[in-house]
Amino acid sequence: MAQNPIICAIDTLDIPKAKALVAQIKPHVGAIKLGLEFFTANGIKGVQEVAGDMPLFLDLKFHDIPNTVAGAIRATVGINAFLLTVHAAGGFAMLKAAKDAAEALPNKPQVVAVTVLTSLDTRDMAQIGYQPDTGEQALHLAKLAQNAGVDGIVCSPHEVANIRAQWKDAALVVPGIRPAGSDSGDQKRVLTPKEALEKGASYLVIGRPITEAPSPAEAASHILASLN
């Protein structure tokens, strides 16, 4: 991951198809991401089978009372993920409990807190009762996460520069990455991979531009080349 910040989001529930995809892209990405849909369908054993020896970002976005979130993180012990997600909106006590639970695991995964989902814009924020715009809310939640002692945050590429200025050593995990010319799909706040990296992203989460390409390996290789 030090040399390749690309995390490919594996967006199929089919284990053989996922394993074939991982085999294709393995030389060109630093890690893979498996999320809530895959975990719900296939459980821990499915995650282990697909991930193999690839660095794994397990993106389950835990959000519950502190004790429940801590227990859920402890329950990932057999998965060996290097990154886990929780929702920053769960509050200081929940974030701290998550970090403490992760520190007790043998592999000590990094815990990153989700600020504002990249599918939301300022109008969406108003609809759910948040007064600040997306950038202000992301900065606010990033400060909360920093104070709680987690390792970093998940944020859109549009918030990266401001958050990096506020939190120099944070692990900034950035979805909403679209190579030039790609369809933005359901993402509303996007940048190209190189733009996001230049603004201070640590990890670039990229799904459909790789997984839905005619040749996923070639697509991943081109994205990696564009970062240099």
ZIUR-V278046 format. One record per residue. N is the residue number from 1. RES is the residue in three letters. SS is DSSP state (~ for helix, > for strand, _ for the rest). OMEGA is omega in degrees with one decimal (none if undefined). NEAR is the number of other C-alpha atoms within 12 Angstrom. Layout:
n=(N,N)
res=(RES,RES)
ss=(SS,SS)
omega=(OMEGA,OMEGA)
near=(NEAR,NEAR)
//
This chain:
n=(1,2,3,4,5,6,7,8,9,10,11,12,13,14,15,16,17,18,19,20,21,22,23,24,25,26,27,28,29,30,31,32,33,34,35,36,37,38,39,40,41,42,43,44,45,46,47,48,49,50,51,52,53,54,55,56,57,58,59,60,61,62,63,64,65,66,67,68,69,70,71,72,73,74,75,76,77,78,79,80,81,82,83,84,85,86,87,88,89,90,91,92,93,94,95,96,97,98,99,100,101,102,103,104,105,106,107,108,109,110,111,112,113,114,115,116,117,118,119,120,121,122,123,124,125,126,127,128,129,130,131,132,133,134,135,136,137,138,139,140,141,142,143,144,145,146,147,148,149,150,151,152,153,154,155,156,157,158,159,160,161,162,163,164,165,166,167,168,169,170,171,172,173,174,175,176,177,178,179,180,181,182,183,184,185,186,187,188,189,190,191,192,193,194,195,196,197,198,199,200,201,202,203,204,205,206,207,208,209,210,211,212,213,214,215,216,217,218,219,220,221,222,223,224,225,226,227,228)
res=(MET,ALA,GLN,ASN,PRO,ILE,ILE,CYS,ALA,ILE,ASP,THR,LEU,ASP,ILE,PRO,LYS,ALA,LYS,ALA,LEU,VAL,ALA,GLN,ILE,LYS,PRO,HIS,VAL,GLY,ALA,ILE,LYS,LEU,GLY,LEU,GLU,PHE,PHE,THR,ALA,ASN,GLY,ILE,LYS,GLY,VAL,GLN,GLU,VAL,ALA,GLY,ASP,MET,PRO,LEU,PHE,LEU,ASP,LEU,LYS,PHE,HIS,ASP,ILE,PRO,ASN,THR,VAL,ALA,GLY,ALA,ILE,ARG,ALA,THR,VAL,GLY,ILE,ASN,ALA,PHE,LEU,LEU,THR,VAL,HIS,ALA,ALA,GLY,GLY,PHE,ALA,MET,LEU,LYS,ALA,ALA,LYS,ASP,ALA,ALA,GLU,ALA,LEU,PRO,ASN,LYS,PRO,GLN,VAL,VAL,ALA,VAL,THR,VAL,LEU,THR,SER,LEU,ASP,THR,ARG,ASP,MET,ALA,GLN,ILE,GLY,TYR,GLN,PRO,ASP,THR,GLY,GLU,GLN,ALA,LEU,HIS,LEU,ALA,LYS,LEU,ALA,GLN,ASN,ALA,GLY,VAL,ASP,GLY,ILE,VAL,CYS,SER,PRO,HIS,GLU,VAL,ALA,ASN,ILE,ARG,ALA,GLN,TRP,LYS,ASP,ALA,ALA,LEU,VAL,VAL,PRO,GLY,ILE,ARG,PRO,ALA,GLY,SER,ASP,SER,GLY,ASP,GLN,LYS,ARG,VAL,LEU,THR,PRO,LYS,GLU,ALA,LEU,GLU,LYS,GLY,ALA,SER,TYR,LEU,VAL,ILE,GLY,ARG,PRO,ILE,THR,GLU,ALA,PRO,SER,PRO,ALA,GLU,ALA,ALA,SER,HIS,ILE,LEU,ALA,SER,LEU,ASN)
ss=(_,_,_,_,_,>,>,>,>,_,_,_,_,_,~,~,~,~,~,~,~,~,~,~,~,~,~,~,_,_,>,>,>,>,>,~,~,~,~,~,~,~,~,~,~,~,~,~,~,~,~,_,_,_,_,>,>,>,>,>,>,>,_,_,_,~,~,~,~,~,~,~,~,~,_,_,_,_,_,_,_,_,>,>,>,>,>,~,~,~,_,~,~,~,~,~,~,~,~,~,~,~,~,_,_,_,_,_,_,>,>,>,>,>,_,_,_,_,_,_,_,~,~,~,~,~,~,_,_,_,_,_,_,~,~,~,~,~,~,~,~,~,~,~,~,~,~,~,_,_,_,>,>,>,_,_,~,~,~,~,~,~,~,~,~,~,_,_,_,_,>,>,>,>,_,_,>,_,_,_,_,_,_,_,_,_,_,_,_,_,>,_,~,~,~,~,~,~,~,_,_,_,>,>,>,>,_,~,~,~,~,_,_,_,_,~,~,~,~,~,~,~,~,~,~,~,_,_)
omega=(-179.8,-177.6,-178.4,-175.7,-175.8,170.9,-179.1,176.7,-178.9,-168.3,173.2,176.8,-175.6,-174.7,178.4,178.7,179.0,179.8,178.7,178.6,179.5,179.4,-179.6,-171.1,-173.0,-179.3,-169.1,179.0,-179.1,-177.1,172.6,176.4,170.1,-171.8,-171.1,-179.1,-178.8,-178.3,179.4,-178.4,-167.9,175.2,-176.5,-178.1,177.8,177.7,180.0,-177.4,-177.7,-175.6,-177.4,-179.1,177.7,170.5,-171.2,168.9,179.6,-169.9,-178.4,173.9,179.8,179.7,-177.2,177.3,-174.1,-177.2,180.0,179.7,177.3,178.4,178.7,178.1,176.7,-178.5,176.5,-171.6,-178.2,-173.4,176.8,175.1,176.3,177.5,174.6,179.6,169.2,176.3,177.8,-179.0,175.1,174.0,-174.6,-175.9,178.7,179.7,179.7,178.1,178.2,-179.4,179.3,179.1,179.6,179.2,-179.7,178.8,-178.5,-176.9,177.3,-179.7,172.5,175.5,177.7,-173.8,178.1,179.5,179.4,-178.7,-178.1,174.3,-177.8,170.4,-174.0,177.9,176.4,-179.4,179.0,-179.1,-179.2,170.0,176.9,-177.3,-179.2,172.4,-173.5,-178.7,179.2,-179.9,178.6,178.4,179.4,-178.5,176.3,178.4,176.9,-180.0,178.4,-179.9,-179.3,174.3,176.2,-169.9,-178.1,-176.1,167.6,-179.5,176.6,178.8,-178.6,179.3,-170.5,-173.7,-179.1,-179.6,177.4,178.3,-179.0,-170.8,-168.2,-172.8,-178.9,166.1,-177.8,-177.7,-167.3,168.4,-177.8,179.7,179.8,174.4,-179.4,179.1,-179.1,173.7,-179.4,177.2,-178.1,177.5,-176.9,-177.0,-170.1,169.2,174.9,179.3,-177.6,178.5,-179.1,179.9,-179.6,179.3,174.9,177.8,174.4,-177.7,179.5,180.0,-175.0,-178.6,-170.5,176.5,175.0,-169.4,-179.9,177.2,176.6,174.2,179.6,-179.7,179.9,178.9,179.2,179.7,179.8,178.5,178.6,178.8,-177.9,-179.2,-176.7,none)
near=(22,13,17,29,36,45,45,50,42,44,29,30,24,21,26,17,17,32,27,21,34,38,23,26,34,32,24,30,42,32,39,48,42,48,33,25,22,29,30,16,17,22,24,24,19,26,40,29,27,36,36,23,20,31,33,39,41,43,40,30,34,34,30,25,22,27,22,21,33,32,24,27,42,28,21,37,25,20,34,31,38,36,41,49,47,44,39,43,31,29,31,28,27,34,46,32,33,47,39,27,31,36,24,20,26,16,23,25,34,36,48,44,49,41,44,42,35,33,22,27,27,24,16,19,23,15,13,14,12,21,15,21,22,31,30,23,31,40,33,29,37,45,32,33,42,33,23,27,31,44,40,44,50,47,50,47,44,36,39,41,27,25,39,33,18,24,28,20,18,33,38,46,44,51,46,41,43,34,31,17,12,23,20,23,17,18,25,25,29,36,33,33,39,29,27,37,33,21,25,32,43,38,44,48,50,43,40,30,34,37,31,22,23,14,17,31,26,22,30,43,26,24,37,30,19,20,22,15)
//
